[in-house]
Amino acid sequence: METKEILTEVDNKLTELIQYLSNFNQEQVNIVPFEGSWTAGQLARHMILANSGCVEMLSGPVKDTERKPDMMASKFKEDFLNFEIKMDSPDFVMPAPGDYNREELLSALESIRAKAIENIKTMDLTQTCTAFELPVYGYVTRLEVLCFVIYHTQRHIRQIKNIQQVVLNKTNEPNNILN
């Protein structure tokens, strides 16, 4: 992916997630839609933990890459857009149960979006991040970190749409799902 394309995709996916979360009111953010599901607040917290970690990776130590810089991009797409499989979140990005503040979640997500965009504009995306190995995937390039953000966020956008559908039905609110 070219820098302009990655910037557009990251911006679009993170903005879309923020828009979906914005559709929930404070009470709805903390409603469990069905047994075994996260609330919208927990989903947002998970995305904050994961994506802020990705932004930190982008800003952390790097080294020159000795392989194709987007080698893992197709693997992220294949894994995260396979909606037939259920994935388990690693503990370090697992959202705690409890009540979440909608405005704080939205603010944190917007801050992550802005930092990611700034990093894309100013960094060499072909370098390999060395501060952290992604579970299952290992060390990845900055470009691959951003692909991870895109496909992981896309997976959770699908999930928040499902949560929204159920929560709005439970609270008898008009259906305001974005198309």
N, C-alpha and C positions, 0 to 999 in steps of 0.2 A: 504494500500500500504506500502511496505517496504521502508526504507530510500533510498536504492540503486535504486529502481524502481522510486520513486518520483523524485530523482535527475536526472535520465535519462530522464524522461518525461518533467520536467521543462526545462532542457537544450535543449532537442529536439524541443519543441514548441517555446521557445523564439528564438532559433537559426533559425528555419524555418521562423518566422516572420521577423527577420532581413534579411534573404536571399531574401524574397519577396520584402521588401522595397528597398533592394540594386538593384533590377532590374529596378527601376525607376531612370531616370536622374533628375536633379534639376528642370527642367521645368515640367516634368510629375508629380512630387510629388504634385504639386499645381493645377492640372487640375481637374475640377469637371467632373466626368464621366457621370453622368446623374442627372436630377433634383431630389433633396431630398437626394442625397448621399453626404457623406463626401469625401474629397480628400484623397489620400494616406497619405499626410502629417497630415491631421486632424485625420485619423485613428491611425497613429503612435503616435500622441500627446495624444490621448485618452488612448492608451496602456501605454504610459509613466506615465500619471497621475494615472491610475488604478494600474499598477504594482509597481510603486514606493511607492504608498500608502500601498500596500501589503507587500513590503519589510520593510517599517516602522512598520507595525503591527507585523511582525515577531520579530523585535528588541525591541518592546515596552514591557510594563508590561504584565505579565502573571500570571495565577493561576493554581493550579492543576485542572484537568478535572474530572468531576463527571459523565461522560457518555462515551460512546464509542468514541474515538478520531477522527474517520473517519465517524461519523454518517451523516454528511451533504454532503459528497463526492458524493454520488449517486444523490442527489438532484441537485447539481451543474451540474453534467453531464447531467441529464435529462433536466434541464432548458436551459443550454447554447448550447447543441447540438440539440435542437429542432429548426430546421431552418424554421419551418412553422410559427413561431411567430416572430413578430418584437418587439424588446426591445427598451425602451427609456433609454438613459444614464442619471444617476443622474447629476445634475448641477455641482457638485464638480469635476467630471471627463469629463465634456463636453468640447471638444476642441473648441477654438475660431476660427472663420473664419479668413482667412488671409494667407499670404505666410509663408511657413515653410522651413527651411534650411535642406536639406537632410542629410548632414554630421552631423549636431547637433542632429538630430533625431536618426540616427544610433548609434552615440556615447552614447547617453542617454540610448537607448535600450540595448546596450552591457554592460553598467555599471550596469543596473538593473539585467541583466542575471548573471553577475559575483557575485553581492551581494547575489542574491537568492541562487546560488550554494554554496557560502561560508556559508550562514545561514543553509542550509540543512545539511552540513557537521558538523556543530558545535553546533546545538541547539537540545533541546528535543522537538520533533515535536508533542508530545501528550499534551502539555500544552495549555490552553485556553488564547487567546489574549484578554486583557481587555481594551485597549486604545480606541477601536472603534467597533461599531456594524455595520456589513454589512447590508445595507438596505434590507429588506425582510427576511434576514437569521439570524440576531442577532449576538451574540458573537460566534466566531468560534475558533477552535484550529489552531495551526500553520500548522498542516497537512492539514486541510481543507482550509486554506488560499492558500496553494500551489496547492491544487486541483482546487480552484477557478481560480488561475493563469493559470493552464493547460487548463481548459475547456473554459474559457473566451478568452484566446489567440487562441485556436483552432477555436472558432466561428469567430474571427476577421481575422484569416488566410483565411478562406473561403471568407470573404468579400474582403480582399485585392486582392485575386485571381480574383474576379469579377471586381474590379476596374481596375486591371492591364489589363485584357482582353479588356475592353472598351477603356482605355487610349492609349494602344498600337495601337489599330485600328484607333483612332482619330489622332495619331501622325505618322501613317504609319511606325512605327518601326517594325523590325522583332519580331516575337512572341518568347519571351525567357522565357516563363512560365516554372517553375521547375515542375518536375513530382514527 
